[in-house]
Amino acid sequence: MQNHLDGRAVGPGTASVWAGESNQGDGEPTVRPISRGVTYGYTDLEAWTDVALGNRPGHIYSRNTNPTVAAFEEKLRTLEDGEAATSFSTGMAAISNTLFALLEQGDRVVSVLDTYGATNKIFNDWLPRFGIVATLCDTTDHEQLEREIAKGARVVYLESPTNPTLKVLDIERLARAGHAVGATVVVDNTFATPINQRPLELGADLVLHSATKFLGGHSDALGGVVAGRADLIQRLFHFREINGATLDAEAAYLLARGMKTLELRVERHNTNASAVAAYLADHDAVEEVFYPGLPTDSGHHIARKQMRGFGGVLSFTLRGGAEAVWRLLPRLRFANRAAHLGAVDTLVGPPSTTSHVELSRDERAAAGIPEGLVRYSVGIENVQDLIADLDAALAALGAGSAPA
Ligand SMILES: *Cc1c(COP(=O)(O)O)cnc(C)c1O
């Protein structure tokens, strides 16, 4: 995998560290400072006008552009190898702005049933108010997806691997189907990260992230970002300038700092999650493990084709059902029980209280999410400690004792 930085082909570790960082002058800090200023002053009114009209580089007002935010966008643009990138206050702002900027009354969007819970809400509750039809297909049925796309779509919206059951979509195949009917193909790449998967290379027009997750990686900043075709990014940027879902400079700084270690962290997430998935798949108390890295997983074949690593998130069900899950989670020492994923610390939670809390029990069932599912986002701890922690908690389940 190659990234391009100032005309050189470099690896993602180099791109993460150097993209968006200026070569400073003598005596300047090597770390880009946080530009907190709301606005930028000009004595020369001609210069001000030129910058405002986009005829020369510079900044006018931080709702529109900001140097710290621009540095963060440049890191992600380089890592996804896109023509351009623009950022948003959260991942959901990136998703909702993308959909509302691309879709018009009477349009049709084709997607899958198990997108991120709040994305699912946009499809089911909000787009119909504007006369936009969202057709949500069975995530495992590529033939149905191709049939629905062939009927015509303005946008084909994909997410892979999906949250929380880690289903895998064949991005190249579905991008081809989308382009055959002139659709714009959008991929939520939050779970994979650009280290493991690059949707633009697979044919997508836009790739987006909740930067809140792996990109930032430290659970201390919210953000969203979209990269891809320059004309589309320009359209999203202009929509965001007006509706104001701007990323804050301090958050951009934290996200860009997190991204400097992205390759290191993701490599560790990949190996840790693979080991935990293999351990759980072997355990008697575990009913099913969902992780595309497992050779037995239904998505493994496609994942191997389009991913370089299988990511840090897995999910599983216990033979004891939801009741056993509720007894297991409080016993874990090295896991935060919280609605989040993709951080340095291991995070666990049932989708019914985390990613899919907005959905009713029936909607979750329709999306193929078992009520007894646990999402386990494997952190960068030492994996033998995580496995020992799970082992003790699972053993205590069998003993039926109360948590210590
Ligand atoms: C968390 C998440 C989002 C939403 O991101 P926020 O930053 O919380 O708004 C979107 N898609 C996926 C796959 C996510 O995991």
The ligand as a MOL file (V3000), in Angstrom:
LIG
                    3D

  0  0  0     0  0            999 V3000
M  V30 BEGIN CTAB
M  V30 COUNTS 15 15 0 0 0
M  V30 BEGIN ATOM
M  V30 1 C -19.3690 5.6560 15.9490 0
M  V30 2 C -19.7090 5.4110 14.5410 0
M  V30 3 C -20.3290 6.4100 13.7790 0
M  V30 4 C -20.7380 7.7450 14.3650 0
M  V30 5 O -19.6460 8.5030 14.7790 0
M  V30 6 P -19.7310 9.6650 15.9080 0
M  V30 7 O -18.3810 10.2640 15.8540 0
M  V30 8 O -20.0680 9.0050 17.2040 0
M  V30 9 O -20.8140 10.6070 15.4710 0
M  V30 10 C -20.5810 6.1260 12.4480 0
M  V30 11 N -20.2590 4.9420 11.8910 0
M  V30 12 C -19.6760 3.9690 12.5980 0
M  V30 13 C -19.3470 2.6700 11.9260 0
M  V30 14 C -19.3780 4.1550 13.9410 0
M  V30 15 O -18.8070 3.1720 14.6410 0
M  V30 END ATOM
M  V30 BEGIN BOND
M  V30 1 1 1 2
M  V30 2 1 2 3
M  V30 3 2 2 14
M  V30 4 1 3 4
M  V30 5 2 3 10
M  V30 6 1 4 5
M  V30 7 1 5 6
M  V30 8 2 6 7
M  V30 9 1 6 8
M  V30 10 1 6 9
M  V30 11 1 10 11
M  V30 12 2 11 12
M  V30 13 1 12 13
M  V30 14 1 12 14
M  V30 15 1 14 15
M  V30 END BOND
M  V30 END CTAB
M  END
